[in-house]
Amino acid sequence: MPVTIKDIAREADVSHSTVSRALNGSPLIPEETAERIRRTAVKLGYLPSAAARTLRTNRSNALGVIIRNVDDPFFGEILQGIEEVAGTSGYSLFMAAWQNDPDRQKVIVQAMVERRVEGVILCSTAASAEQTRRFTSFGVPIVVVNNQSAEEYRYSIYHDDVDGSRQLTRHLVELGHKKIAFLGSASAGRSTQDRQSGFVQELQAAGIPLPAAYIHQVSSGVPADGLQAAHYFLSLKEIPTALVCTNDMLAIGILQGLQKAGVCVPGGMSLTGFDNILFSGFTNPPLTTFDQPKHFIGARAAHLLLELLHAPGEETVNGKPQVERLKGRLLVRGTTASPAQE
């Protein structure tokens, strides 16, 4: 049986109301008595009820975090950054994944509203306008991370994917590649669109032709789709000498597919990913990729949300909405090299 206030009162030989006031820091209780009650609570293993505290203070000290899927390691580092800041500030996290299911998104929003989360961070989520309005109608502030429509929100943080993709493509161009293809993920929405845009822009700037067949989309961004895409690129009449993948997961799948087909990477084909997930440095060879500052993005999102919570009734932080675009860095590893001489 859990320890109750009655148990503490009996052990400390005080009234129930005295225990309640002492545990809530009331100045009406002498410090000596309050300290004795706190020691008794610790000795008995008393755990205060979060639900009761929420009803009493009208605060849950909980932040909601909504991600797209739980099996994508990209979100792990973002969540670490969020949790680090939230935990230090005395907040717990209520996390949920919507798995690209609009109906599930409705359930998640309803659950977070019912549990009175004080703010929400949307991570790479194409949240519907209806669900966003539901949060705001209850006065729940929202900060979005890498959202499909980041600029449409008052408070958002996103990575400059166009710039990152241009840097990756420029790296391949500088190595001497002229047959460069792009692999995107239809489920990634804006991320793939921006990365494809940067890829195309850089090829145009270099005056390198881009056959239509060199841009290929798969249904999702998992390694299995990358494995299948390897067969596609190897079946083309003009096989590319380099591939730019919209994320590391696809690149890992492509790498396995190429190696199974007997294509040496980077000798037979160069390959790049995007995001710098943990596994990208442990492939064979290690993957050339673009490093998003994932931990910093998560931490910055949490800081921004806490700033909003500490400025109740205000529509802006420091007098204006905040939309932040962050830049990462190119990581050249072992999957890129100059093309083989034909």
C-alpha positions in Angstrom: 0.0 0.0 0.0 1.3 3.5 -0.8 2.2 5.8 2.1 -0.4 8.5 2.7 -0.5 11.8 4.5 -2.4 10.0 7.3 0.6 7.6 7.8 3.0 10.6 8.1 0.7 12.4 10.5 0.4 9.3 12.7 4.2 8.8 12.7 5.0 12.4 13.3 2.2 12.9 15.8 0.7 15.9 14.1 -2.6 16.6 12.3 -3.2 15.8 8.6 -3.5 19.5 7.8 -0.2 20.2 9.4 1.5 17.5 7.2 -0.2 18.9 4.1 0.9 22.4 4.8 4.5 21.4 5.7 4.9 19.4 2.5 3.6 22.3 0.5 6.0 24.8 2.1 3.5 26.8 4.0 5.1 29.5 6.2 2.4 28.8 8.8 4.3 25.7 10.0 7.5 26.2 12.2 10.6 25.2 10.3 11.6 22.7 13.0 8.2 20.9 12.7 8.3 21.1 8.9 11.7 19.5 8.8 10.6 16.7 11.1 7.6 16.0 8.9 9.8 16.0 5.8 12.2 13.5 7.4 9.3 11.3 8.4 8.0 11.4 4.8 11.4 10.4 3.4 11.7 7.6 6.0 8.3 6.2 5.2 8.9 6.4 1.4 6.1 8.9 0.7 5.6 9.9 -2.9 3.4 12.9 -3.6 0.6 12.5 -6.1 1.3 14.4 -9.4 -2.4 14.4 -10.2 -3.3 15.9 -6.9 -0.5 18.6 -7.3 -1.9 19.4 -10.7 -5.4 19.9 -9.3 -4.1 22.0 -6.5 -1.7 24.3 -8.4 -3.4 24.0 -11.9 0.1 23.2 -13.2 1.3 19.8 -14.5 5.0 20.7 -14.9 4.8 18.5 -18.0 5.7 19.3 -21.6 4.4 17.4 -24.6 6.7 16.2 -27.4 5.2 14.8 -30.6 7.5 13.0 -33.1 6.8 11.2 -36.3 8.1 7.7 -35.4 9.9 6.1 -32.5 12.2 4.0 -34.6 14.1 6.8 -36.3 17.4 7.4 -34.4 17.4 11.0 -35.7 14.9 12.0 -33.0 17.0 10.4 -30.2 19.5 13.2 -30.0 16.8 15.9 -30.4 14.9 14.3 -27.5 18.1 14.2 -25.4 18.5 18.0 -25.9 14.8 18.6 -25.0 14.9 16.3 -21.9 18.2 17.9 -20.6 16.7 21.4 -20.6 13.3 20.3 -19.4 14.6 18.1 -16.6 17.0 20.8 -15.3 14.0 23.2 -15.2 11.8 20.7 -13.3 9.6 19.5 -16.1 8.8 16.0 -17.2 8.1 14.9 -20.8 4.9 13.3 -22.2 6.1 11.9 -25.5 4.0 10.4 -28.3 4.6 9.3 -31.9 1.9 9.8 -34.5 3.3 7.3 -37.0 1.9 9.3 -40.0 -1.6 8.5 -38.9 -4.0 11.5 -38.8 -6.4 9.7 -36.6 -3.7 8.8 -34.1 -2.7 12.5 -34.1 -6.1 13.5 -32.9 -5.9 11.0 -30.1 -2.5 12.3 -29.0 -3.6 15.9 -29.0 -6.7 15.0 -27.0 -4.6 13.0 -24.4 -2.1 15.9 -24.0 -4.9 18.4 -23.5 -6.6 16.2 -20.9 -3.3 15.7 -19.1 -2.8 19.5 -19.0 0.6 19.7 -20.6 1.9 23.2 -20.3 3.5 23.4 -23.7 4.2 21.2 -26.8 7.1 20.7 -29.1 6.2 19.3 -32.5 9.2 17.4 -34.0 9.2 17.0 -37.7 5.4 16.6 -37.6 3.0 17.7 -40.3 0.5 18.7 -37.7 -2.9 19.6 -39.1 -4.2 23.1 -38.7 -7.2 21.7 -36.8 -5.0 19.9 -34.2 -2.7 22.9 -33.8 -5.8 25.1 -33.2 -6.9 22.7 -30.5 -3.7 23.3 -28.5 -3.8 27.0 -28.9 -7.5 27.2 -28.0 -6.5 25.8 -24.6 -3.7 28.3 -24.2 -1.0 25.6 -24.9 2.0 27.3 -26.6 3.7 25.3 -29.4 7.3 25.3 -30.7 7.9 23.3 -33.9 11.1 21.6 -35.0 11.9 20.9 -38.6 8.2 21.1 -39.3 6.8 21.0 -42.9 5.5 24.5 -42.5 7.9 26.0 -40.0 7.5 29.6 -41.1 3.8 29.5 -40.5 4.3 29.1 -36.8 5.2 31.9 -34.4 7.9 29.8 -32.8 9.9 27.4 -34.9 13.4 26.0 -35.2 14.5 24.2 -38.4 17.6 23.2 -40.2 18.7 24.8 -43.5 18.4 21.7 -45.6 18.9 23.5 -48.8 22.3 24.7 -47.8 23.3 21.3 -46.4 22.3 19.5 -49.6 24.2 22.1 -51.7 27.3 21.5 -49.6 27.1 17.7 -50.1 26.5 18.1 -53.9 29.3 20.6 -54.2 31.7 18.2 -52.5 30.9 15.5 -55.1 31.3 18.1 -57.9 34.6 19.1 -56.6 35.7 15.5 -56.6 35.0 15.5 -60.3 31.6 13.7 -60.5 29.3 14.6 -63.4 26.8 11.8 -63.1 25.2 12.6 -59.8 21.7 11.2 -58.7 19.4 12.0 -55.9 17.3 9.6 -53.7 14.4 11.2 -51.8 11.7 9.9 -49.4 8.1 10.7 -50.2 7.2 10.5 -46.5 9.7 13.2 -45.5 7.8 16.0 -47.1 9.6 19.3 -46.8 12.9 17.8 -45.8 13.2 15.9 -49.0 11.9 18.8 -51.0 14.4 21.2 -49.6 17.3 18.7 -50.0 16.3 17.9 -53.5 16.1 21.7 -54.2 19.6 22.3 -52.9 20.9 19.3 -55.0 19.4 20.7 -58.2 20.6 24.3 -57.5 24.1 23.1 -57.0 24.2 21.1 -60.2 22.7 24.0 -62.1 25.4 26.3 -60.7 28.1 23.8 -61.8 26.5 23.5 -65.3 26.1 19.7 -64.8 23.1 18.1 -66.7 20.5 16.2 -64.6 18.6 13.5 -66.4 15.0 13.0 -65.1 15.9 9.4 -64.2 18.5 10.6 -61.8 15.9 11.8 -59.3 14.2 8.9 -57.6 11.6 8.8 -54.8 10.9 5.9 -52.5 7.9 5.7 -50.1 9.7 6.1 -46.9 13.2 6.8 -45.5 14.2 3.4 -44.1 17.1 1.2 -45.0 14.9 -1.4 -46.8 13.8 1.3 -49.3 17.4 2.3 -49.8 18.3 -1.3 -50.5 15.6 -1.5 -53.2 16.7 1.9 -54.7 20.2 0.5 -55.2 18.7 -1.9 -57.8 16.9 1.0 -59.5 20.1 3.1 -60.0 22.1 0.1 -61.1 19.5 -0.7 -63.7 19.8 2.7 -65.4 21.3 2.9 -68.9 23.7 5.6 -67.6 24.6 4.5 -64.1 25.5 7.5 -61.8 28.9 7.7 -60.3 27.6 9.3 -57.2 24.4 9.3 -55.1 23.0 12.0 -52.7 20.5 10.4 -50.3 18.0 12.5 -48.4 18.9 10.8 -45.1 21.4 8.4 -43.6 18.9 5.6 -43.2 18.4 5.4 -47.0 22.1 5.7 -47.6 22.8 2.8 -45.3 20.4 0.7 -47.3 21.9 1.8 -50.6 25.4 1.0 -49.3 24.3 -2.6 -48.5 22.6 -2.9 -51.9 25.6 -1.7 -53.8 28.0 -4.0 -51.9 25.7 -7.0 -52.5 25.8 -6.2 -56.2 29.6 -6.1 -56.2 29.9 -2.3 -56.5 32.7 -0.9 -54.5 32.0 2.2 -52.5 33.5 4.7 -53.1 35.6 3.2 -55.9 32.6 2.2 -58.1 30.2 4.8 -56.8 30.3 7.5 -54.2 27.5 7.9 -51.6 26.3 10.6 -49.2 23.7 10.6 -46.5 22.2 13.4 -44.4 21.6 13.9 -40.6 24.7 12.2 -39.2 22.8 9.7 -37.1 24.8 7.6 -34.7 25.2 4.6 -37.1 26.5 6.7 -40.0 30.0 6.7 -38.5 30.1 2.9 -38.1 29.2 1.7 -41.6 31.9 0.1 -43.7 33.2 2.5 -45.0 32.0 5.3 -42.7 29.3 7.4 -44.4 30.0 10.9 -45.7 27.0 12.9 -44.5 25.8 16.3 -43.3 25.6 16.8 -39.5 22.6 18.6 -38.2 23.1 20.0 -34.7 20.4 17.7 -33.3 21.1 18.0 -29.6 21.3 21.8 -29.9 18.1 21.9 -31.9 16.2 20.0 -29.2 17.7 22.1 -26.4 17.0 25.3 -28.2 13.4 24.3 -28.8 13.0 23.5 -25.0 14.5 26.8 -24.0 12.2 28.7 -26.4 9.1 26.9 -25.0 10.1 27.6 -21.4 10.6 31.3 -22.3 7.0 31.3 -23.6 5.7 29.6 -20.4 7.5 32.2 -18.2 5.9 35.0 -20.2 2.2 34.2 -19.6 -0.3 36.2 -21.6 2.2 37.5 -24.1 2.1 36.5 -27.7 5.8 36.8 -28.3 9.2 36.3 -26.7 11.2 39.5 -26.4 8.5 41.4 -28.4 8.5 39.3 -31.5 7.8 35.8 -32.9 10.9 33.6 -33.3 11.7 31.5 -36.3 15.3 30.2 -36.2 17.1 28.6 -39.1 20.2 26.7 -38.1 23.1 25.4 -40.1 25.1 22.2 -39.8 28.4 21.0 -41.2 29.7 18.7 -43.9 31.3 15.5 -42.6 33.6 13.9 -45.2 34.2 10.2 -44.5 35.0 7.1 -46.5 32.1 6.8 -48.9 33.1 9.6 -51.3 36.1 9.8 -53.7 36.9 10.9 -57.2 35.1 8.9 -59.9 36.9 6.0 -61.5 38.5 6.8 -64.9 36.3 5.6 -67.8 
